[in-house]
Amino acid sequence: MGLLKELLLLPAAPVRGTGWVLRQVLTEAERQYYDPSAVQRELRELSEQLDRGEIDEAEFDRREDALLDRLEELRQRSSGA
């Protein structure tokens, strides 16, 4: 019965494979998004951009707030788990 089921589902294999790949990509993207070292690296890069004059204070504050929110969310996730 297992072989028959696989044969009947064979036309859907590309769709199932694509779904698996998308789940793997999403999992990795979330892991990187919530990695504290990546957020800290982005904060350093942001500070360097401000020092070089590539961004103004308003842009720095906006992006810094978003990064600090990510760090806070990470801390809440890790303490709640």
C-alpha positions as protocol buffer text, in pm:
chain_id: "A"
residue {
  index: 1
  type: MET
  ca { x: 0 y: 0 z: 0 }
}
residue {
  index: 2
  type: GLY
  ca { x: 290 y: 239 z: 73 }
}
residue {
  index: 3
  type: LEU
  ca { x: 431 y: 199 z: -278 }
}
residue {
  index: 4
  type: LEU
  ca { x: 90 y: 263 z: -435 }
}
residue {
  index: 5
  type: LYS
  ca { x: 47 y: 575 z: -221 }
}
residue {
  index: 6
  type: GLU
  ca { x: 390 y: 704 z: -328 }
}
residue {
  index: 7
  type: LEU
  ca { x: 310 y: 640 z: -694 }
}
residue {
  index: 8
  type: LEU
  ca { x: -19 y: 826 z: -666 }
}
residue {
  index: 9
  type: LEU
  ca { x: 148 y: 1119 z: -490 }
}
residue {
  index: 10
  type: LEU
  ca { x: 442 y: 1131 z: -731 }
}
residue {
  index: 11
  type: PRO
  ca { x: 296 y: 1415 z: -942 }
}
residue {
  index: 12
  type: ALA
  ca { x: 281 y: 1631 z: -628 }
}
residue {
  index: 13
  type: ALA
  ca { x: 649 y: 1569 z: -543 }
}
residue {
  index: 14
  type: PRO
  ca { x: 777 y: 1903 z: -681 }
}
residue {
  index: 15
  type: VAL
  ca { x: 521 y: 2092 z: -473 }
}
residue {
  index: 16
  type: ARG
  ca { x: 606 y: 1895 z: -159 }
}
residue {
  index: 17
  type: GLY
  ca { x: 977 y: 1952 z: -221 }
}
residue {
  index: 18
  type: THR
  ca { x: 927 y: 2324 z: -272 }
}
residue {
  index: 19
  type: GLY
  ca { x: 730 y: 2344 z: 52 }
}
residue {
  index: 20
  type: TRP
  ca { x: 1011 y: 2171 z: 239 }
}
residue {
  index: 21
  type: VAL
  ca { x: 1271 y: 2410 z: 96 }
}
residue {
  index: 22
  type: LEU
  ca { x: 1060 y: 2712 z: 189 }
}
residue {
  index: 23
  type: ARG
  ca { x: 1023 y: 2585 z: 547 }
}
residue {
  index: 24
  type: GLN
  ca { x: 1400 y: 2538 z: 573 }
}
residue {
  index: 25
  type: VAL
  ca { x: 1468 y: 2888 z: 440 }
}
residue {
  index: 26
  type: LEU
  ca { x: 1217 y: 3040 z: 682 }
}
residue {
  index: 27
  type: THR
  ca { x: 1369 y: 2852 z: 976 }
}
residue {
  index: 28
  type: GLU
  ca { x: 1720 y: 2974 z: 888 }
}
residue {
  index: 29
  type: ALA
  ca { x: 1601 y: 3331 z: 833 }
}
residue {
  index: 30
  type: GLU
  ca { x: 1434 y: 3334 z: 1175 }
}
residue {
  index: 31
  type: ARG
  ca { x: 1747 y: 3190 z: 1337 }
}
residue {
  index: 32
  type: GLN
  ca { x: 1962 y: 3462 z: 1185 }
}
residue {
  index: 33
  type: TYR
  ca { x: 1709 y: 3737 z: 1259 }
}
residue {
  index: 34
  type: TYR
  ca { x: 1704 y: 3652 z: 1630 }
}
residue {
  index: 35
  type: ASP
  ca { x: 2075 y: 3576 z: 1666 }
}
residue {
  index: 36
  type: PRO
  ca { x: 2201 y: 3823 z: 1930 }
}
residue {
  index: 37
  type: SER
  ca { x: 2550 y: 3840 z: 1780 }
}
residue {
  index: 38
  type: ALA
  ca { x: 2402 y: 3939 z: 1442 }
}
residue {
  index: 39
  type: VAL
  ca { x: 2195 y: 4213 z: 1605 }
}
residue {
  index: 40
  type: GLN
  ca { x: 2497 y: 4341 z: 1797 }
}
residue {
  index: 41
  type: ARG
  ca { x: 2702 y: 4340 z: 1476 }
}
residue {
  index: 42
  type: GLU
  ca { x: 2428 y: 4542 z: 1304 }
}
residue {
  index: 43
  type: LEU
  ca { x: 2433 y: 4790 z: 1594 }
}
residue {
  index: 44
  type: ARG
  ca { x: 2810 y: 4835 z: 1553 }
}
residue {
  index: 45
  type: GLU
  ca { x: 2775 y: 4883 z: 1177 }
}
residue {
  index: 46
  type: LEU
  ca { x: 2497 y: 5134 z: 1234 }
}
residue {
  index: 47
  type: SER
  ca { x: 2716 y: 5331 z: 1474 }
}
residue {
  index: 48
  type: GLU
  ca { x: 3000 y: 5329 z: 1222 }
}
residue {
  index: 49
  type: GLN
  ca { x: 2764 y: 5458 z: 951 }
}
residue {
  index: 50
  type: LEU
  ca { x: 2667 y: 5747 z: 1179 }
}
residue {
  index: 51
  type: ASP
  ca { x: 3033 y: 5822 z: 1254 }
}
residue {
  index: 52
  type: ARG
  ca { x: 3117 y: 5828 z: 881 }
}
residue {
  index: 53
  type: GLY
  ca { x: 2823 y: 6059 z: 812 }
}
residue {
  index: 54
  type: GLU
  ca { x: 2642 y: 5807 z: 592 }
}
residue {
  index: 55
  type: ILE
  ca { x: 2322 y: 5844 z: 795 }
}
residue {
  index: 56
  type: ASP
  ca { x: 2180 y: 6123 z: 1010 }
}
residue {
  index: 57
  type: GLU
  ca { x: 2076 y: 6110 z: 1375 }
}
residue {
  index: 58
  type: ALA
  ca { x: 1708 y: 6052 z: 1296 }
}
residue {
  index: 59
  type: GLU
  ca { x: 1785 y: 5751 z: 1075 }
}
residue {
  index: 60
  type: PHE
  ca { x: 2028 y: 5619 z: 1335 }
}
residue {
  index: 61
  type: ASP
  ca { x: 1768 y: 5650 z: 1612 }
}
residue {
  index: 62
  type: ARG
  ca { x: 1497 y: 5483 z: 1405 }
}
residue {
  index: 63
  type: ARG
  ca { x: 1714 y: 5186 z: 1307 }
}
residue {
  index: 64
  type: GLU
  ca { x: 1873 y: 5156 z: 1651 }
}
residue {
  index: 65
  type: ASP
  ca { x: 1527 y: 5137 z: 1811 }
}
residue {
  index: 66
  type: ALA
  ca { x: 1429 y: 4855 z: 1575 }
}
residue {
  index: 67
  type: LEU
  ca { x: 1746 y: 4660 z: 1655 }
}
residue {
  index: 68
  type: LEU
  ca { x: 1704 y: 4711 z: 2029 }
}
residue {
  index: 69
  type: ASP
  ca { x: 1343 y: 4590 z: 1998 }
}
residue {
  index: 70
  type: ARG
  ca { x: 1474 y: 4273 z: 1834 }
}
residue {
  index: 71
  type: LEU
  ca { x: 1719 y: 4219 z: 2120 }
}
residue {
  index: 72
  type: GLU
  ca { x: 1443 y: 4272 z: 2377 }
}
residue {
  index: 73
  type: GLU
  ca { x: 1217 y: 4026 z: 2195 }
}
residue {
  index: 74
  type: LEU
  ca { x: 1500 y: 3774 z: 2193 }
}
residue {
  index: 75
  type: ARG
  ca { x: 1553 y: 3815 z: 2567 }
}
residue {
  index: 76
  type: GLN
  ca { x: 1182 y: 3766 z: 2631 }
}
residue {
  index: 77
  type: ARG
  ca { x: 1175 y: 3456 z: 2413 }
}
residue {
  index: 78
  type: SER
  ca { x: 1474 y: 3302 z: 2588 }
}
residue {
  index: 79
  type: SER
  ca { x: 1346 y: 3378 z: 2939 }
}
residue {
  index: 80
  type: GLY
  ca { x: 995 y: 3254 z: 2858 }
}
residue {
  index: 81
  type: ALA
  ca { x: 1112 y: 2926 z: 2707 }
}
